[in-house]
């Protein structure tokens, strides 16, 4: 009897679409390099038809300047795997929301020094109590004694905050 390792089994049972998704999911966001496009939730779909791979992405906002770089990085990731017939489609609807971010992505933001979004977007809310954001937790010292300095930080999807305790400024990834 030949020993079969889990990785051997997984590689034999994965579909081409799953493999293509995994390739696209390796692409990092150029503005926050610790996040992949899968972590960020902008990787929406991967489809394969007649050998043609189509990757669908949604920008965090319609004017996001990183989308061209992400498109090029997706095509490069597939080229490194020997797959040249790749199209990257940019879709604006439904609009991206921070609800699409993975929990792993939010943890990576925290470790990187950016406060992750807290709560759900208006799109995900249902009838019932209204959640209020009382404070943004400092990613450096975990204090809730923070203050917004400006609604727009280093990118439009982030706000600039300062911690009143450790005095460190930090970005907060806004709930969108």
Phi and psi in degrees as a GROMACS rama.xvg file:
@    title "Ramachandran Plot"
@    xaxis  label "Phi"
@    yaxis  label "Psi"
@TYPE xy
-87.2663  135.259  UNK-2
-71.0557  133.235  UNK-3
-115.386  121.647  UNK-4
-89.829  154.08  UNK-5
-54.8429  -44.2732  UNK-6
-62.2611  -36.3617  UNK-7
-63.3537  -44.9353  UNK-8
-62.6301  -47.1279  UNK-9
-60.9812  -41.3603  UNK-10
-68.4075  -27.5102  UNK-11
-84.2709  -20.7048  UNK-12
-102.965  -8.21431  UNK-13
-73.8661  139.135  UNK-14
-80.2368  159.722  UNK-15
-56.7956  -35.9263  UNK-16
-65.3384  -42.7937  UNK-17
-62.5631  -41.2789  UNK-18
-64.0927  -42.8111  UNK-19
-64.8642  -39.4425  UNK-20
-60.231  -45.2851  UNK-21
-60.6918  -36.6852  UNK-22
-66.0004  -49.0689  UNK-23
-61.9315  -36.528  UNK-24
-69.2467  -9.32035  UNK-25
-81.0795  -14.3999  UNK-26
-71.2012  130.236  UNK-27
-93.8578  152.143  UNK-28
-70.8947  128.131  UNK-29
-68.5249  -21.5592  UNK-30
-87.8369  -29.1378  UNK-31
-133.041  83.4974  UNK-32
-65.2645  -7.59757  UNK-33
-84.4452  -9.75462  UNK-34
-104.308  136.077  UNK-35
-86.6679  166.936  UNK-36
-67.7648  -21.8183  UNK-37
-73.1914  -45.5545  UNK-38
-55.2187  -43.2796  UNK-39
-73.0075  -20.8062  UNK-40
85.9288  12.5683  UNK-41
-91.1815  -12.2555  UNK-42
-79.8119  109.525  UNK-43
-100.232  -36.6968  UNK-44
-161.771  152.213  UNK-45
-133.826  127.989  UNK-46
-130.959  148.128  UNK-47
-128.524  121.946  UNK-48
-132.672  119.107  UNK-49
52.6303  40.6529  UNK-50
82.8176  -6.59029  UNK-51
-90.8485  121.568  UNK-52
-93.9744  129.396  UNK-53
-120.732  121.182  UNK-54
-107.525  128.454  UNK-55
-108.265  127.823  UNK-56
-128.2  153.013  UNK-57
-124.371  125.921  UNK-58
-69.4802  156.405  UNK-59
-66.0659  -27.6088  UNK-60
-154.187  158.898  UNK-61
-61.6766  -24.7743  UNK-62
-102.741  18.8124  UNK-63
-59.6964  118.446  UNK-64
-73.2034  -11.1351  UNK-65
-81.025  -10.5983  UNK-66
-63.7028  -37.1744  UNK-67
-64.0624  -42.9896  UNK-68
-65.2637  -40.4469  UNK-69
-64.3937  -43.5559  UNK-70
-57.5428  -47.814  UNK-71
-62.4701  -40.2858  UNK-72
-67.3724  -35.0671  UNK-73
-64.4834  -47.2319  UNK-74
-61.8307  -40.6361  UNK-75
-64.8114  -40.8433  UNK-76
-61.006  -40.789  UNK-77
-71.6456  -38.05  UNK-78
-60.877  -38.3508  UNK-79
-63.1086  -24.4045  UNK-80
-94.7209  6.42943  UNK-81
82.3647  17.7862  UNK-82
-111.691  112.695  UNK-83
-102.201  -22.4028  UNK-84
-89.9265  79.9405  UNK-85
-128.831  133.693  UNK-86
-120.079  138.845  UNK-87
-114.929  116.501  UNK-88
-98.1857  135.365  UNK-89
-103.87  120.529  UNK-90
-119.21  139.638  UNK-91
-101.816  -12.9973  UNK-92
-128.031  131.819  UNK-93
-70.6108  152.929  UNK-94
-64.7424  142.971  UNK-95
-61.8196  148.927  UNK-96
-139.996  150.529  UNK-97
-64.0563  -14.4434  UNK-98
-62.5712  -22.7191  UNK-99
-80.6428  -11.6035  UNK-100
-67.0898  143.259  UNK-101
-79.1027  157.848  UNK-102
-62.9628  -37.1422  UNK-103
-62.3632  -39.3072  UNK-104
-63.9347  -41.7317  UNK-105
-63.9308  -38.4808  UNK-106
-65.8356  -39.3104  UNK-107
-63.2543  -40.3132  UNK-108
-58.7667  -47.7111  UNK-109
-57.1824  -47.3877  UNK-110
-64.9912  -29.8057  UNK-111
-78.908  -14.0404  UNK-112
101.357  14.1678  UNK-113
-112.806  126.416  UNK-114
-66.9267  123.806  UNK-115
-72.3244  161.225  UNK-116
-62.3056  143.369  UNK-117
-119.615  137.364  UNK-118
88.56  -177.679  UNK-119
-107.18  154.862  UNK-120
-73.2474  168.139  UNK-121
-61.5968  -30.7225  UNK-122
-65.023  -28.5187  UNK-123
-96.4362  -6.57165  UNK-124
-75.8545  152.399  UNK-125
-123.411  173.248  UNK-126
-59.7748  142.162  UNK-127
140.67  -159.414  UNK-128
-59.9839  145.356  UNK-129
-91.5662  124.855  UNK-130
-80.294  138.014  UNK-131
-114.02  136.508  UNK-132
-89.1394  115.03  UNK-133
-89.6406  -33.0587  UNK-134
-160.752  157.918  UNK-135
-106.397  127.456  UNK-136
-76.5853  132.023  UNK-137
-65.6663  127.799  UNK-138
-73.7896  -11.2921  UNK-139
-88.0993  -49.5704  UNK-140
-121.33  -0.540723  UNK-141
69.9746  14.3263  UNK-142
-72.147  146.756  UNK-143
-95.7773  0.822679  UNK-144
-86.1613  72.9886  UNK-145
-123.657  162.846  UNK-146
-140.761  135.949  UNK-147
-75.5672  126.658  UNK-148
-90.9856  -41.1032  UNK-149
-152.783  142.995  UNK-150
-66.4979  -25.5249  UNK-151
-117.382  121.923  UNK-152
-98.2929  -139.319  UNK-153
-65.9156  -23.8261  UNK-154
-137.915  164.51  UNK-155
-63.8652  -22.9876  UNK-156
-87.5685  3.27037  UNK-157
-125.144  152.111  UNK-158
-115.307  151.708  UNK-159
-96.6658  125.122  UNK-160
-121.268  165.465  UNK-161
-135.229  141.61  UNK-162
-86.0514  129.096  UNK-163
-76.8734  -17.2741  UNK-164
-90.4171  -57.6236  UNK-165
-89.8307  -6.56652  UNK-166
68.3092  11.2902  UNK-167
-87.212  134.021  UNK-168
-77.8774  153.614  UNK-169
-157.288  155.459  UNK-170
-84.1699  146.729  UNK-171
-120.874  124.076  UNK-172
-77.7998  108.61  UNK-173
-66.1658  148.407  UNK-174
-75.1617  121.875  UNK-175
